Amino acid sequence: MSITTSFKSFHQRTRLSLFQSSKFLECSCDMGVQDFWVVLFVIGFCFQPLVLRSHNLTCHPNDLYALLDFSSSLQSAIGGWGKNFSADCCKWAGSNQFDGEIPSNLPSCRHLNNINLARNNLSGQIPDSFKDFHTLNYLSLSNSSHYNLSSALQILQQCQNLTTLVLAMNFYDEELPADPTIHFAKLKVLIITNSRLTGSIPQWLSRSSRLQLLDISWNCLEGTIPAWLGNFTDLFFLDISNNSFNGYIPRSLTKLQSLITGNISFREPSPDFPLFMKKNASARGLQYNKVWSFPPTLDFSNNNLSGPIWPAFGNLKALHVLNLGFNSLSGPIPNYLSEVTNLETLDLSHNKLSGEIPPSLVRLSFLSKFSVAYNQLDGEIPTGGQFGTFPNSSFEGNNNICGDYASPCPSFSEPLPQPRPHSKSRVEYKGVVIGIAMGFVFGVACFIITDRYVWTWHF
């Protein structure tokens, strides 16, 4: 069997596994470089056992047979491969721990469009040759040691077909450049998280009108949230959490069309490598293999935002996650939030909200995570709907609320206390006595005066 035939068999039988692998390159190149890309495919595929092993999983039979077919066609055997070594191919030798710089000749592969070099030991700057990488659609370089973000963006903006750019956990302590000449015309996904970036949300991003997913969380960004973010008609996922943004939440964000109509589309094929959404600084995060599988989200938590929660957030009927926790928001919780019928997570904790918890929120039938803890709320906690499933911690830290998760509410149905039956008669009796006494005194006084008058007149 030729290496070409073997590779086709290998590719057909492991396509799903390859798509789930975190390190592989996809390319259809000239025959002169085919062997090179076959090796890269194998290396990328061999990283999967490490991932599977970390989840205590075993090798899938299709993966085993595909690897056996591939290795049998090679002129020399690969050490540590084969059933004699282990029937579990997850234990076969192979891991990607590339170091050094990104190869500058990658753009020479004329049909290469999907590159994921994440979670390696790569370092250095983005090669200047990437300016001519016009076939590149998806690029992930996360969790490496690259530097010079300004240069990287200047170069990558010239990749005319780039739609997905993942640069998380790189460019540590640099400033998010504000260069107005930067322009990503076709960019739909931008993820630059966990990098301790400084600066603010740059104005040049406003021209990336096709943006659907923007995640710049877990940085050191500051300033206000620009109102022009509300102009992105396709934006359905916005995470700016764990930064230092201040000011009001722009009212324009209540007009995001994709979150109003639910019309979320990604016309071009989605990246074949997985994307991750981190939940905290140390966790690996949730994996989503397709861009459109991310839940429609607005996450502004852990900032310094102030002002009210706009009632018009109720317009965003396609929204699944609204996280405004750990800010300084004030005012009431809008009743109109009950109109966000697809809401699954609502976190308003650790703010300065006042008033009652709207009873209308019991109509949110998909709500599974809810918290208004540590605010200044009062009144009775609503009952019914999903509210019977929330823990006590969802309501703690509010001194004036009552109900099933707090102190019992006072009952106002008990009759008011009535005076004792004898109270009235005692008052009347006292009046009679006083009246008799005054009458007696008045009578005696009259008698004395009259008697003296008669006596005097007679003599």
HUWORA-V97107 format. One record per residue. N is the residue number from 1. SS is DSSP state (h for helix, s for strand, l for the rest). NEAR is the number of other C-alpha atoms within 10 Angstrom. Layout:
[[N & SS & NEAR] [N & SS & NEAR]]
This chain:
[[1 & l & 11] [2 & l & 10] [3 & h & 17] [4 & h & 15] [5 & h & 13] [6 & h & 20] [7 & h & 22] [8 & h & 14] [9 & h & 17] [10 & h & 22] [11 & h & 19] [12 & h & 12] [13 & h & 17] [14 & l & 20] [15 & h & 13] [16 & h & 12] [17 & h & 15] [18 & h & 25] [19 & h & 17] [20 & h & 16] [21 & l & 21] [22 & l & 23] [23 & l & 26] [24 & l & 26] [25 & s & 21] [26 & s & 18] [27 & l & 17] [28 & l & 13] [29 & l & 15] [30 & l & 10] [31 & h & 9] [32 & h & 7] [33 & h & 11] [34 & h & 15] [35 & h & 13] [36 & h & 11] [37 & h & 17] [38 & h & 18] [39 & h & 11] [40 & h & 17] [41 & h & 20] [42 & h & 18] [43 & h & 17] [44 & h & 21] [45 & h & 25] [46 & h & 24] [47 & h & 21] [48 & h & 22] [49 & h & 23] [50 & h & 18] [51 & h & 15] [52 & h & 15] [53 & h & 13] [54 & h & 9] [55 & l & 9] [56 & l & 10] [57 & l & 13] [58 & l & 14] [59 & l & 17] [60 & l & 13] [61 & h & 12] [62 & h & 13] [63 & h & 21] [64 & h & 18] [65 & h & 17] [66 & h & 19] [67 & h & 24] [68 & h & 17] [69 & h & 17] [70 & h & 21] [71 & h & 19] [72 & h & 15] [73 & l & 16] [74 & l & 13] [75 & l & 8] [76 & l & 8] [77 & l & 11] [78 & l & 13] [79 & l & 10] [80 & l & 14] [81 & l & 19] [82 & l & 19] [83 & l & 12] [84 & l & 7] [85 & l & 12] [86 & l & 12] [87 & l & 15] [88 & l & 18] [89 & h & 23] [90 & h & 23] [91 & h & 18] [92 & l & 20] [93 & l & 14] [94 & l & 20] [95 & l & 16] [96 & l & 21] [97 & l & 12] [98 & l & 14] [99 & s & 13] [100 & s & 11] [101 & l & 15] [102 & l & 17] [103 & l & 10] [104 & l & 12] [105 & l & 11] [106 & h & 14] [107 & h & 19] [108 & h & 13] [109 & l & 16] [110 & l & 15] [111 & l & 16] [112 & l & 20] [113 & l & 21] [114 & s & 21] [115 & s & 21] [116 & s & 23] [117 & l & 22] [118 & l & 24] [119 & l & 18] [120 & l & 18] [121 & s & 16] [122 & s & 20] [123 & s & 18] [124 & s & 15] [125 & l & 16] [126 & l & 23] [127 & l & 18] [128 & h & 14] [129 & h & 15] [130 & h & 20] [131 & h & 17] [132 & h & 15] [133 & l & 25] [134 & l & 18] [135 & l & 17] [136 & l & 22] [137 & l & 23] [138 & s & 23] [139 & s & 21] [140 & s & 23] [141 & l & 23] [142 & l & 25] [143 & l & 21] [144 & l & 20] [145 & s & 20] [146 & s & 22] [147 & l & 17] [148 & l & 15] [149 & h & 20] [150 & h & 16] [151 & h & 14] [152 & h & 19] [153 & h & 17] [154 & h & 19] [155 & h & 19] [156 & h & 25] [157 & l & 19] [158 & l & 18] [159 & l & 20] [160 & l & 18] [161 & l & 18] [162 & l & 24] [163 & l & 22] [164 & s & 23] [165 & s & 19] [166 & s & 21] [167 & l & 23] [168 & l & 24] [169 & l & 23] [170 & l & 24] [171 & l & 27] [172 & l & 18] [173 & l & 13] [174 & l & 17] [175 & s & 18] [176 & l & 20] [177 & l & 20] [178 & l & 15] [179 & l & 13] [180 & l & 11] [181 & l & 9] [182 & l & 21] [183 & l & 18] [184 & l & 25] [185 & l & 19] [186 & l & 19] [187 & l & 24] [188 & l & 21] [189 & s & 20] [190 & s & 19] [191 & s & 22] [192 & l & 22] [193 & l & 26] [194 & l & 23] [195 & l & 22] [196 & l & 20] [197 & l & 26] [198 & s & 18] [199 & l & 15] [200 & l & 20] [201 & l & 21] [202 & l & 14] [203 & h & 14] [204 & h & 15] [205 & h & 19] [206 & h & 19] [207 & h & 17] [208 & l & 16] [209 & l & 18] [210 & l & 18] [211 & l & 25] [212 & l & 23] [213 & s & 22] [214 & s & 18] [215 & s & 19] [216 & l & 22] [217 & l & 29] [218 & l & 25] [219 & l & 22] [220 & l & 22] [221 & l & 23] [222 & s & 17] [223 & s & 14] [224 & s & 17] [225 & l & 19] [226 & l & 16] [227 & h & 13] [228 & h & 14] [229 & h & 20] [230 & h & 18] [231 & h & 15] [232 & l & 20] [233 & l & 19] [234 & l & 22] [235 & l & 24] [236 & l & 28] [237 & s & 24] [238 & s & 18] [239 & s & 20] [240 & l & 23] [241 & l & 24] [242 & l & 23] [243 & l & 23] [244 & s & 20] [245 & s & 25] [246 & s & 17] [247 & s & 15] [248 & s & 17] [249 & l & 22] [250 & l & 15] [251 & h & 15] [252 & h & 15] [253 & h & 22] [254 & h & 18] [255 & h & 18] [256 & l & 21] [257 & h & 21] [258 & h & 22] [259 & h & 27] [260 & h & 19] [261 & h & 13] [262 & l & 16] [263 & l & 12] [264 & l & 17] [265 & l & 12] [266 & l & 12] [267 & l & 6] [268 & l & 8] [269 & l & 10] [270 & l & 17] [271 & l & 21] [272 & l & 22] [273 & l & 24] [274 & l & 19] [275 & s & 19] [276 & s & 15] [277 & s & 17] [278 & l & 16] [279 & l & 12] [280 & l & 12] [281 & l & 10] [282 & l & 7] [283 & l & 9] [284 & l & 11] [285 & l & 13] [286 & s & 12] [287 & s & 13] [288 & s & 15] [289 & l & 16] [290 & l & 15] [291 & h & 21] [292 & h & 16] [293 & h & 9] [294 & l & 18] [295 & l & 15] [296 & l & 24] [297 & s & 21] [298 & s & 20] [299 & s & 20] [300 & l & 24] [301 & l & 24] [302 & l & 21] [303 & l & 22] [304 & s & 21] [305 & s & 24] [306 & s & 18] [307 & s & 16] [308 & l & 18] [309 & l & 20] [310 & l & 19] [311 & h & 16] [312 & h & 16] [313 & h & 24] [314 & h & 19] [315 & h & 21] [316 & l & 25] [317 & l & 19] [318 & l & 23] [319 & l & 26] [320 & l & 23] [321 & s & 21] [322 & s & 21] [323 & s & 20] [324 & l & 24] [325 & l & 24] [326 & l & 21] [327 & l & 22] [328 & s & 22] [329 & s & 25] [330 & s & 18] [331 & s & 17] [332 & l & 19] [333 & l & 20] [334 & l & 20] [335 & h & 15] [336 & h & 16] [337 & h & 24] [338 & h & 21] [339 & h & 19] [340 & l & 23] [341 & l & 20] [342 & l & 18] [343 & l & 24] [344 & l & 18] [345 & s & 18] [346 & s & 19] [347 & s & 19] [348 & l & 25] [349 & l & 25] [350 & l & 21] [351 & l & 22] [352 & s & 20] [353 & s & 26] [354 & s & 18] [355 & s & 17] [356 & l & 19] [357 & l & 21] [358 & l & 18] [359 & h & 14] [360 & h & 15] [361 & h & 23] [362 & h & 16] [363 & h & 17] [364 & l & 19] [365 & l & 15] [366 & l & 14] [367 & l & 22] [368 & l & 14] [369 & s & 17] [370 & s & 22] [371 & s & 20] [372 & l & 23] [373 & l & 21] [374 & l & 21] [375 & l & 23] [376 & s & 21] [377 & s & 25] [378 & s & 16] [379 & s & 16] [380 & s & 21] [381 & l & 19] [382 & l & 19] [383 & l & 13] [384 & l & 11] [385 & h & 15] [386 & h & 18] [387 & h & 22] [388 & h & 12] [389 & h & 12] [390 & l & 15] [391 & l & 13] [392 & h & 12] [393 & h & 13] [394 & h & 18] [395 & l & 23] [396 & l & 17] [397 & l & 17] [398 & l & 17] [399 & l & 15] [400 & s & 17] [401 & s & 23] [402 & s & 19] [403 & l & 14] [404 & l & 15] [405 & l & 18] [406 & l & 17] [407 & s & 12] [408 & l & 11] [409 & l & 14] [410 & l & 9] [411 & l & 6] [412 & l & 7] [413 & l & 6] [414 & l & 6] [415 & l & 6] [416 & l & 7] [417 & l & 6] [418 & l & 6] [419 & l & 8] [420 & l & 7] [421 & h & 8] [422 & h & 9] [423 & h & 9] [424 & h & 10] [425 & h & 10] [426 & h & 11] [427 & h & 10] [428 & h & 11] [429 & h & 11] [430 & h & 10] [431 & h & 12] [432 & h & 12] [433 & h & 11] [434 & h & 10] [435 & h & 11] [436 & h & 11] [437 & h & 12] [438 & h & 11] [439 & h & 12] [440 & h & 11] [441 & h & 10] [442 & h & 11] [443 & h & 11] [444 & h & 11] [445 & h & 11] [446 & h & 11] [447 & h & 11] [448 & h & 10] [449 & h & 10] [450 & h & 12] [451 & h & 11] [452 & h & 11] [453 & h & 11] [454 & h & 10] [455 & h & 9] [456 & h & 9] [457 & h & 8] [458 & h & 7] [459 & l & 5]]
